Structures are given as C-alpha cells and as structure tokens.
Amino acid sequence: MSENFSGDYISWLKTFYELAQSHSFSNTAEIIGRSQSTITYQVKKLEERLGVELINRRAKPLQLTAAGEQLYILCQKLFSLLQQVNDQISSGEEICGNIVIAANYGLTTYYLPPRICEFNKLYEHVSIEVRPQPISELLKSYYSPEVDILITQENVVPENAQKIFLFKADMALVSPAGWDIQISNPPKLEDFAHLPFVAFWRDYPFDLQVMKLIKEAGYDVKIEQYGSFFLPILMHVSLGRGIAIMDEFQAKTPGFNVKVHPLNELFPSRNYAIIHRPRQYLSPATQKFINFLVENK
C-alpha cells in the first residue's frame, strides 16, 4: 500500500493545498519556491492520479471544482494531522495539537468555557477552537473532516454515531416577568398552550414536538416571533413578545426580565453527549480532552 503514497504524491497534494488557499498559480509558485509551470504540472498529475478535475480553469479568478473543494477540506485535515505527528514526536510525552469542536450555542456559552480553561491549565500546548452553531448546521459539521468532535444533543445526529454521554438537561417554560402565569403542579399544556410563542426556527425538532402536542390538545399555535438561538429568544420573551420552551440551564441566563417554570414532568430531559463518526481518527489531544470532560461532568 505504501507505494500509493510516494513523495511525489504528497508533494502534489501540498501544491494543490497551497494553490487552493492562494487562488493563484504565481503566488503558489512563490510560496513553494517552484516555477509556475511546475505548479501547473503537479496539479495536472494529481488530477490524472485521482481521475477528476480539481481546478475550474475557465473561471477568473481561479476556482475549485466540487471535487477540488472536497479535496481541499481533506488536505486541511491531512496537513493538520501531519503537524500534530511532528509536534507529538518532538515534544515526547507532552500532549499538544489542535482540537476543533462544534457545539450548539448554549454549550459554547456556559458549558465549554470553564472546562477548556481548566483543561488548558493541564495541557497548555493544546489549542481548542469552538464553533458555535445552530442545530440545523451541526449535522453538516458531523460529516466535516475539519471538525474533531461535536458536543450537542444526542438526537440530532445519525443513530450509528459514536456518543459519549455527558449530562441531562431539564426543560423549562420562560415567560415575561410581568405576565401572571399560573403553572399547575405537575404542569399541564393548558397552563400555557393558549399563549403566543417565541420559537427557535420553523424546523427546530423540539419546537415541532411541542407544537404538535399543543395542536393535538385542541389549541391553535400562535408563533409571535422566531429566533436564531436562545439569547435573542430570551430577549424577545423579556420584551413581552411571548413565551418560550428551552433547556433550563439556558432559561436561567442572568440579565433577562423573565420567569422560569420547570417543565421536567411534562417534557423529557434531553441528553447531551460528545459525538463523532464511527471509526473516526481521534488525535491524542482530542482523546485527552474527551476523557477530561467525562471525568469532570
């Protein structure tokens, strides 16, 4: 198998990677220290090797084809991994490298910052990039070779995903502080189903579940406002636009003029987990961070 990955092949990939970043044959030639004709030759050989066109030569300025975009993302991961190999060997037993985490906004706001801070006190040569994303974008990150792990709700990724449980989040109703809402014990849908809602977005899975239950109970659902994530939703609620249902740890964000009503007896808790693809390579730094999170739940 090793003859399939000769020095020439790695050199072609490196040339293509630099070209994809600079979008210029002349700039790439200057960066690598080769002639422009050599850059053109190496890219052509790589295309012949892979059997696809990587560069749209008819476009001005230079553009990658769909196959070229895919290869560029893979090259980012490849050369990042090679750098990790170099760093890991050079530093001996010391853990170092880069970790890219995609997570929903609530976790990037509350859960991850203190844990990353504590982890970096132990492993100061590990760099952690956190990418906050709405639930709708997390599935794309799950398949992206740029992302090492996801931290989010278990039910937003494929069933065969590798999941490492972290914690459960209870659900809560958030209402404007000035509204007099009486919540039964245990809570009932009729306590709030008639009120206007501030929802996350039209296809948000949990909101769809809530709206379905309300409609089945015979109520008309009135969506007063949609919000992109929990902070603007809390702002809309505090301004009296309507009520919202979200994770209780998000609902208790300080600084908003709202009341929080637990709904854990009405809606099941949601499981949050570390998630990655089956058989996905995890660097030593990533594995160490996963162990750290599990041990410090």
C-alpha positions as CSV (number, residue, x, y, z in Angstrom):
1,M,0.0,0.0,0.0
2,S,2.9,2.4,0.7
3,E,3.8,2.7,-3.0
4,N,0.4,4.5,-3.5
5,F,1.6,7.4,-1.3
6,S,5.0,8.3,-2.7
7,G,6.8,11.5,-2.0
8,D,5.6,12.9,-5.4
9,Y,2.0,12.3,-4.4
10,I,2.4,14.1,-1.1
11,S,4.2,16.9,-2.9
12,W,1.3,17.2,-5.4
13,L,-1.2,17.4,-2.5
14,K,0.8,20.1,-0.8
15,T,1.0,22.1,-4.0
16,F,-2.8,21.8,-4.5
17,Y,-3.4,22.7,-0.9
18,E,-1.3,25.9,-1.3
19,L,-3.0,26.7,-4.6
20,A,-6.5,26.3,-3.1
21,Q,-5.5,28.8,-0.4
22,S,-3.8,31.4,-2.5
23,H,-6.1,31.1,-5.6
24,S,-3.1,32.0,-7.8
25,F,-0.6,29.8,-9.7
26,S,2.0,32.6,-9.4
27,N,1.6,33.1,-5.7
28,T,1.7,29.4,-5.1
29,A,4.9,29.2,-7.1
30,E,6.4,31.9,-4.9
31,I,5.3,30.2,-1.7
32,I,6.6,26.8,-2.6
33,G,9.7,28.1,-4.4
34,R,9.0,26.4,-7.7
35,S,8.3,27.7,-11.2
36,Q,4.7,28.3,-12.3
37,S,5.0,25.6,-14.9
38,T,5.9,23.1,-12.1
39,I,2.8,24.1,-10.2
40,T,0.7,23.5,-13.3
41,Y,2.4,20.2,-13.9
42,Q,1.9,18.9,-10.4
43,V,-1.8,19.8,-10.3
44,K,-2.3,18.1,-13.6
45,K,-0.6,15.0,-12.4
46,L,-2.7,15.0,-9.2
47,E,-5.9,15.3,-11.4
48,E,-4.7,12.4,-13.5
49,R,-4.0,10.3,-10.4
50,L,-7.4,11.0,-8.9
51,G,-9.3,10.9,-12.2
52,V,-11.2,14.2,-11.6
53,E,-10.8,17.9,-12.4
54,L,-9.8,19.9,-9.4
55,I,-9.5,23.4,-10.9
56,N,-12.0,25.2,-13.0
57,R,-9.6,26.7,-15.4
58,R,-12.3,28.6,-17.2
59,A,-13.1,30.7,-14.1
60,K,-11.5,34.0,-13.3
61,P,-10.3,34.3,-10.6
62,L,-9.2,30.6,-10.0
63,Q,-12.0,28.4,-8.5
64,L,-12.1,24.9,-7.3
65,T,-14.5,22.3,-8.7
66,A,-16.8,20.4,-6.3
67,A,-14.2,17.6,-6.2
68,G,-11.5,20.2,-5.6
69,E,-13.4,21.7,-2.6
70,Q,-13.8,18.2,-1.1
71,L,-10.1,17.5,-1.5
72,Y,-9.1,20.9,0.0
73,I,-11.1,20.1,3.1
74,L,-9.4,16.7,3.4
75,C,-6.0,18.3,2.8
76,Q,-6.6,20.7,5.7
77,K,-7.2,17.7,7.9
78,L,-4.2,15.8,6.4
79,F,-1.6,18.5,7.0
80,S,-3.0,19.4,10.4
81,L,-2.6,15.7,11.3
82,L,1.0,15.7,10.0
83,Q,1.8,18.8,12.0
84,Q,0.3,17.0,15.1
85,V,2.5,14.0,14.4
86,N,5.6,16.3,14.2
87,D,4.6,18.1,17.4
88,Q,3.8,15.0,19.3
89,I,7.1,13.2,18.5
90,S,9.1,16.4,19.1
91,S,7.6,17.0,22.5
92,G,7.9,13.5,23.7
93,E,5.2,12.6,26.2
94,E,3.7,16.1,26.2
95,I,0.2,16.4,24.8
96,C,-0.1,19.1,22.1
97,G,-2.1,19.8,18.9
98,N,-5.3,21.4,17.8
99,I,-8.9,20.4,18.5
100,V,-12.0,21.7,16.6
101,I,-15.3,21.4,18.4
102,A,-18.7,22.1,17.0
103,A,-21.4,22.7,19.6
104,N,-24.8,24.4,20.0
105,Y,-24.9,27.9,21.4
106,G,-25.9,27.1,24.9
107,L,-22.9,24.8,25.4
108,T,-20.4,27.2,23.9
109,T,-21.8,29.9,26.2
110,Y,-21.9,28.1,29.5
111,Y,-20.6,24.5,29.5
112,L,-17.4,24.6,27.5
113,P,-15.5,27.9,28.5
114,P,-14.8,26.9,32.1
115,R,-13.8,23.4,31.1
116,I,-11.5,24.5,28.4
117,C,-9.9,26.9,30.8
118,E,-9.2,24.1,33.3
119,F,-8.0,21.7,30.6
120,N,-5.5,24.3,29.2
121,K,-4.0,24.7,32.7
122,L,-3.1,21.0,32.5
123,Y,-2.2,20.9,28.7
124,E,-1.1,24.4,27.7
125,H,0.1,23.3,24.3
126,V,-3.3,22.1,23.1
127,S,-5.3,24.7,21.2
128,I,-9.1,24.3,21.2
129,E,-11.3,26.0,18.6
130,V,-15.0,26.1,19.4
131,R,-17.5,26.7,16.6
132,P,-21.0,27.7,17.9
133,Q,-23.7,26.6,15.5
134,P,-27.4,26.2,15.4
135,I,-28.8,22.7,15.5
136,S,-29.5,22.9,11.7
137,E,-25.8,23.2,11.0
138,L,-24.5,20.6,13.4
139,L,-25.2,17.7,11.1
140,K,-23.0,19.2,8.4
141,S,-20.2,19.5,11.0
142,Y,-20.7,15.9,12.0
143,Y,-19.6,14.9,8.4
144,S,-16.9,17.5,8.1
145,P,-13.3,16.3,8.3
146,E,-12.4,19.7,9.8
147,V,-14.3,19.0,13.0
148,D,-12.9,16.6,15.6
149,I,-16.0,16.2,17.8
150,L,-19.5,17.6,18.3
151,I,-21.0,18.3,21.7
152,T,-24.7,18.6,21.5
153,Q,-28.0,16.7,21.9
154,E,-27.8,13.0,21.1
155,N,-30.9,13.1,18.9
156,V,-29.6,15.5,16.2
157,V,-27.0,13.0,14.7
158,P,-27.4,9.6,12.9
159,E,-28.2,6.6,15.1
160,N,-24.8,4.9,14.4
161,A,-22.8,7.9,15.6
162,Q,-20.4,7.3,18.5
163,K,-21.9,9.0,21.6
164,I,-20.3,9.6,25.0
165,F,-22.9,10.8,27.5
166,L,-22.2,14.0,29.4
167,F,-25.3,15.2,31.2
168,K,-29.1,15.6,31.1
169,A,-30.9,18.9,30.7
170,D,-34.4,19.5,32.1
171,M,-36.9,21.6,30.1
172,A,-38.4,24.9,31.3
173,L,-41.0,27.4,30.3
174,V,-39.8,31.0,30.1
175,S,-42.3,33.8,30.4
176,P,-42.1,37.6,30.6
177,A,-41.7,38.7,34.2
178,G,-44.8,40.9,34.1
179,W,-47.1,38.1,32.9
180,D,-49.2,36.4,35.6
181,I,-49.0,32.7,34.5
182,Q,-50.2,30.0,36.9
183,I,-48.4,26.7,36.3
184,S,-50.0,23.6,37.8
185,N,-48.1,21.0,39.8
186,P,-47.5,18.9,37.8
187,P,-47.6,21.3,34.8
188,K,-50.2,20.9,32.1
189,L,-50.3,22.1,28.5
190,E,-53.5,24.1,29.1
191,D,-51.5,26.3,31.5
192,F,-49.7,27.9,28.6
193,A,-50.8,26.4,25.2
194,H,-53.1,29.4,24.5
195,L,-50.3,32.0,24.8
196,P,-48.1,33.3,22.0
197,F,-44.8,31.6,21.5
198,V,-41.3,32.7,20.6
199,A,-39.8,29.8,18.8
200,F,-36.3,28.8,17.7
201,W,-37.0,28.3,14.0
202,R,-39.6,26.6,11.8
203,D,-38.0,23.2,11.6
204,Y,-36.4,23.0,15.1
205,P,-37.1,19.4,16.3
206,F,-38.1,20.2,19.8
207,D,-40.4,23.1,18.9
208,L,-42.1,20.9,16.3
209,Q,-42.7,18.3,19.0
210,V,-44.2,21.0,21.4
211,M,-46.4,22.5,18.7
212,K,-47.6,19.0,17.7
213,L,-48.7,18.3,21.3
214,I,-50.4,21.6,21.6
215,K,-52.4,21.1,18.4
216,E,-53.3,17.6,19.4
217,A,-54.7,19.1,22.6
218,G,-57.0,21.2,20.5
219,Y,-55.2,24.6,20.7
220,D,-54.2,26.9,17.9
221,V,-50.5,27.6,18.0
222,K,-49.5,31.3,17.6
223,I,-45.9,31.9,16.8
224,E,-45.2,35.6,17.6
225,Q,-41.5,35.6,16.8
226,Y,-38.7,33.2,15.6
227,G,-35.2,33.5,17.0
228,S,-31.9,32.0,15.8
229,F,-30.8,30.8,19.3
230,F,-31.6,31.1,23.0
231,L,-30.2,34.6,23.7
232,P,-32.3,36.5,21.2
233,I,-35.3,34.4,22.2
234,L,-34.8,35.3,25.9
235,M,-34.7,39.0,24.8
236,H,-37.9,38.7,22.9
237,V,-39.6,37.0,25.8
238,S,-38.3,39.6,28.3
239,L,-39.9,42.3,25.9
240,G,-43.2,40.6,26.3
241,R,-43.5,39.0,22.8
242,G,-44.4,35.6,24.1
243,I,-43.3,32.5,26.0
244,A,-40.6,30.0,25.0
245,I,-39.6,26.5,26.0
246,M,-35.9,25.6,26.2
247,D,-33.2,23.9,28.3
248,E,-33.5,25.1,31.9
249,F,-29.8,25.9,32.2
250,Q,-30.2,28.3,29.2
251,A,-33.5,29.7,30.6
252,K,-31.8,30.8,33.8
253,T,-29.3,33.1,32.0
254,P,-28.9,36.2,34.2
255,G,-29.8,39.7,32.9
256,F,-33.2,39.0,31.3
257,N,-36.6,40.1,32.7
258,V,-38.2,36.6,32.7
259,K,-39.7,34.0,34.9
260,V,-38.6,30.3,34.6
261,H,-41.1,27.5,35.2
262,P,-39.7,23.9,35.3
263,L,-41.4,21.5,32.8
264,N,-39.5,18.3,33.6
265,E,-42.7,16.5,34.4
266,L,-44.3,17.5,31.1
267,F,-41.4,17.0,28.7
268,P,-38.5,14.5,29.0
269,S,-35.0,15.7,29.7
270,R,-32.6,15.9,26.8
271,N,-29.2,14.0,26.7
272,Y,-26.1,15.9,25.8
273,A,-23.1,14.0,24.6
274,I,-19.7,14.0,22.9
275,I,-20.3,12.8,19.4
276,H,-18.1,11.7,16.5
277,R,-18.3,9.5,13.4
278,P,-17.7,5.7,13.7
279,R,-14.1,4.7,13.3
280,Q,-13.1,8.4,13.1
281,Y,-9.5,9.1,14.0
282,L,-9.1,11.0,17.3
283,S,-5.8,12.7,18.0
284,P,-4.2,12.2,21.4
285,A,-5.1,15.7,22.3
286,T,-8.8,15.1,21.3
287,Q,-8.9,11.8,23.2
288,K,-7.4,13.5,26.3
289,F,-10.0,16.3,26.2
290,I,-12.8,13.8,25.9
291,N,-11.5,11.9,28.9
292,F,-11.2,15.2,30.8
293,L,-14.9,16.1,30.1
294,V,-16.1,12.6,31.1
295,E,-14.1,12.7,34.4
296,N,-15.3,16.2,35.2
297,K,-19.0,16.0,34.5
